[in-house]
Amino acid sequence: ASHDGTVKLWDPTSPRSLRTFQEHAQTLYNAVWSPTHPSSFISCSGDGTVKIWDINQPMSAATIPAHRGEVLAVDWNKYDPFKFVTGGATTDPRVKVWDLRQP
């Protein structure tokens, strides 16, 4: 997570990050690797969005407007590679389950 809205990919043997992923407009609260796709991760932000990333692509693969306010938490369903869950903050304090196959 990062206050500047970025996610950095690190190699523990290097003093510098390998790559910076930057598309969120506000603080990034959580980023989680996919349990089924080793090059993919999901992130959530204070800008109300969730982004799906593939480290082999130059931009995010998808942007989902998840909550009316901050999205404080996100995590993959380890049994279904198409599903994930989000948790919103005070302006939209709900837990939502998402399916990437559903528009």
C-alpha positions in Angstrom: 0.0 0.0 0.0 1.2 3.5 -0.7 0.0 7.0 0.0 1.1 8.1 -3.5 -1.3 5.7 -5.1 1.4 3.4 -6.6 2.3 -0.3 -6.3 6.0 -1.2 -6.6 7.3 -4.6 -7.7 10.5 -5.5 -5.9 13.3 -8.0 -6.3 14.7 -8.6 -2.8 18.2 -8.7 -4.2 18.0 -5.3 -5.8 18.1 -1.9 -4.0 15.5 -0.4 -6.5 12.0 -1.5 -7.5 11.7 -3.3 -10.8 8.5 -1.5 -11.8 6.0 1.0 -10.6 2.2 0.6 -11.3 0.5 4.0 -11.2 -3.1 4.6 -12.1 -4.9 5.1 -8.8 -5.8 8.7 -8.1 -5.6 8.5 -4.3 -4.0 6.4 -1.5 -3.6 2.8 -2.4 -4.8 0.7 0.6 -4.2 -2.9 -0.5 -2.7 -5.0 -3.2 -3.0 -8.8 -3.4 -1.4 -11.4 -5.7 -3.8 -13.7 -7.5 -3.7 -17.2 -6.0 -4.3 -18.7 -9.5 -2.5 -16.4 -11.9 1.1 -15.7 -10.8 1.6 -12.6 -12.9 -1.7 -10.9 -11.7 -2.6 -8.8 -8.7 -5.5 -6.7 -7.6 -5.4 -3.3 -5.9 -7.9 -1.0 -4.1 -7.7 2.7 -3.4 -9.3 5.8 -1.8 -10.4 6.8 -5.3 -13.2 4.2 -5.0 -11.8 1.8 -7.6 -10.3 -1.6 -7.8 -7.8 -2.4 -10.5 -6.7 -5.7 -11.9 -3.1 -5.8 -13.1 -0.9 -8.2 -15.1 2.8 -7.4 -14.6 3.5 -8.2 -18.2 1.2 -5.4 -19.5 1.9 -1.7 -19.6 -1.5 -0.7 -18.0 -4.1 -2.2 -15.7 -6.3 -4.9 -17.3 -9.5 -3.6 -15.7 -10.8 -0.7 -13.6 -13.9 -1.4 -11.5 -15.7 1.5 -9.7 -16.3 -0.6 -6.6 -17.6 1.8 -3.9 -18.9 5.4 -3.7 -15.9 6.3 -1.5 -12.7 4.7 -0.3 -12.1 1.0 -0.9 -10.1 -0.1 2.1 -9.7 -3.8 1.4 -9.7 -6.3 -1.4 -8.9 -10.0 -1.7 -9.3 -12.8 -4.2 -11.5 -15.9 -3.7 -8.9 -18.7 -3.6 -11.4 -21.2 -4.9 -12.7 -19.2 -7.9 -10.3 -17.2 -10.0 -13.0 -14.9 -11.3 -14.3 -13.7 -7.9 -13.0 -11.2 -5.3 -14.3 -9.2 -2.4 -14.1 -5.5 -1.5 -14.7 -3.5 1.7 -15.7 0.1 1.6 -15.3 3.0 4.1 -17.8 5.2 5.9 -19.5 6.6 2.8 -20.2 3.1 1.5 -19.6 0.7 4.4 -20.4 -2.5 2.7 -18.7 -5.7 1.8 -19.2 -6.6 -1.9 -18.5 -9.8 -3.7 -17.6 -9.4 -7.4 -17.5 -11.8 -10.3 -15.3 -10.7 -13.3 -17.6 -12.7 -15.6 -20.5 -10.4 -14.7 -20.6 -6.9 -16.2 
